[in-house]
Amino acid sequence: MDEIAAHAGVGIGTVYRHFPTKEALLTEMVRLRFQEFAELAVLAEDIVDPLEALETTMRRSAEAVEGDTGFQLAMMGSNELEWEGIEEQKAALAEIVTRTISRAIAAGVVRDDFSFEDFAMVMCGTTATMYFKPGRADWRRYLDLMLDGVRAA
């Protein structure tokens, strides 16, 4: 928390007034990202091609966190998050992405057993590759490999 305060150019008291615990700070950071992911998914819903809509949602979400090591670490240490503080944003994201997935399944372009839970795991896996291989591996390649596995045969 001291490092965060110093980086933000505020006193430690200011940080603790807004975020009484490290978990509260992480939760807020992730809550804002999930809200952003939902906004990106809404924009992608307008794409006519259902496969492109799903892939665009995934790529834009990944691009949004590409340089955000704090978010990457928060997701990998998700037991430190207060998920009840993120439920509304997660539910909104799930609703939008589920519609996009359903449309892609109905069009026959995505496996019929692909779900929002699978989407979440693919995105977590993509985020993990960003953290563990920065500059040495391209997360886009891993996302492409996972998308190949999601597409209908």
C-alpha positions in Angstrom: 0.0 0.0 0.0 3.0 2.3 0.7 4.2 1.8 -2.9 0.8 2.5 -4.3 0.5 5.7 -2.3 3.9 6.8 -3.4 3.2 6.0 -7.1 -0.1 7.9 -6.9 1.6 10.8 -5.3 -0.6 10.8 -2.2 -0.1 10.0 1.4 -0.8 6.5 2.8 -3.7 7.9 4.9 -5.4 9.0 1.7 -5.1 5.5 0.2 -6.5 3.9 3.4 -9.4 6.4 3.6 -10.5 5.2 0.2 -9.4 1.6 0.5 -9.2 0.3 4.0 -7.5 -2.9 2.9 -5.4 -4.2 0.0 -8.2 -6.5 -0.9 -10.6 -3.5 -1.2 -8.2 -1.8 -3.5 -7.8 -4.9 -5.7 -11.6 -5.4 -5.7 -12.2 -1.9 -7.0 -9.5 -2.2 -9.6 -11.0 -5.5 -10.9 -14.6 -4.1 -10.6 -13.7 -1.2 -12.9 -12.0 -3.6 -15.4 -15.1 -5.9 -15.5 -17.2 -2.8 -16.2 -14.9 -1.9 -19.0 -15.1 -5.5 -20.4 -18.9 -5.2 -20.4 -18.7 -2.0 -22.3 -16.3 -3.5 -24.9 -18.7 -6.5 -25.2 -21.7 -4.3 -25.8 -19.8 -2.5 -28.7 -18.8 -5.9 -30.2 -22.4 -7.0 -30.1 -23.1 -4.7 -33.1 -20.7 -6.7 -35.3 -22.9 -8.7 -37.7 -20.7 -11.7 -38.0 -21.2 -13.7 -34.7 -17.7 -15.3 -34.6 -16.1 -11.9 -35.3 -18.2 -10.4 -32.5 -17.0 -13.0 -30.0 -13.4 -12.8 -31.1 -13.5 -9.0 -31.0 -14.8 -9.1 -27.4 -12.0 -11.4 -26.4 -9.2 -9.5 -28.2 -10.3 -6.0 -27.1 -10.7 -7.2 -23.5 -7.2 -8.7 -23.6 -5.8 -5.6 -25.2 -7.3 -3.5 -22.4 -5.2 -5.4 -19.8 -2.1 -6.1 -21.8 0.0 -3.6 -19.9 -1.8 -3.8 -16.6 0.4 -5.9 -14.4 -1.7 -5.0 -11.3 -4.8 -6.5 -12.9 -3.0 -9.6 -14.1 -1.6 -10.3 -10.6 -5.0 -9.6 -9.1 -6.7 -12.2 -11.3 -3.9 -14.7 -10.6 -4.3 -14.1 -6.8 -8.1 -13.9 -7.0 -8.5 -15.4 -3.6 -7.6 -11.9 -2.3 -10.5 -10.3 -4.1 -13.8 -9.6 -2.5 -15.9 -11.0 -5.3 -19.1 -9.8 -3.8 -18.0 -6.3 -4.7 -17.7 -7.3 -8.3 -20.9 -9.4 -8.7 -22.9 -6.7 -10.5 -20.2 -6.1 -13.1 -19.5 -9.8 -13.6 -23.2 -10.5 -14.1 -23.5 -7.7 -16.6 -20.5 -9.1 -18.5 -21.9 -12.6 -18.4 -25.2 -11.5 -19.8 -23.7 -9.7 -22.8 -21.1 -12.4 -23.5 -23.6 -15.2 -23.2 -25.8 -13.5 -25.8 -22.8 -13.2 -28.1 -21.9 -16.9 -27.5 -25.5 -18.0 -28.1 -25.6 -16.1 -31.4 -22.3 -17.7 -32.5 -23.5 -21.2 -31.4 -26.8 -20.7 -33.3 -24.8 -19.7 -36.4 -22.8 -22.9 -36.1 -19.5 -21.1 -35.9 -18.7 -21.9 -32.2 -18.7 -25.2 -30.5 -22.1 -25.9 -29.0 -20.7 -26.6 -25.6 -18.9 -23.3 -25.2 -20.1 -21.2 -22.3 -19.4 -18.0 -20.4 -17.4 -20.0 -17.9 -15.2 -21.2 -20.8 -14.9 -17.6 -22.0 -13.8 -16.6 -18.5 -11.1 -19.3 -18.4 -9.8 -18.5 -21.8 -9.5 -14.9 -20.8 -7.8 -15.8 -17.5 -5.3 -18.0 -19.4 -4.6 -15.2 -21.9 -4.0 -12.8 -19.1 -1.7 -15.2 -17.3 0.5 -15.5 -20.5 0.8 -11.7 -20.4 2.3 -11.7 -17.0 4.5 -14.7 -17.2 6.0 -14.0 -20.6 6.1 -10.2 -21.1 8.0 -9.3 -24.2 9.1 -12.9 -24.8 5.8 -14.4 -25.9 2.9 -12.9 -27.7 -0.4 -13.4 -25.9 -2.2 -13.0 -29.2 -0.7 -16.3 -30.4 -2.1 -18.1 -27.4 -5.5 -16.5 -27.7 -5.5 -17.5 -31.4 -4.7 -21.1 -30.4 -7.5 -21.1 -27.8 -10.0 -19.5 -30.3 -9.2 -22.3 -32.8 -10.3 -24.7 -30.1 -13.5 -22.8 -29.6 -14.6 -22.7 -33.2 -17.0 -25.3 -34.5 -15.5 -28.1 -36.4 
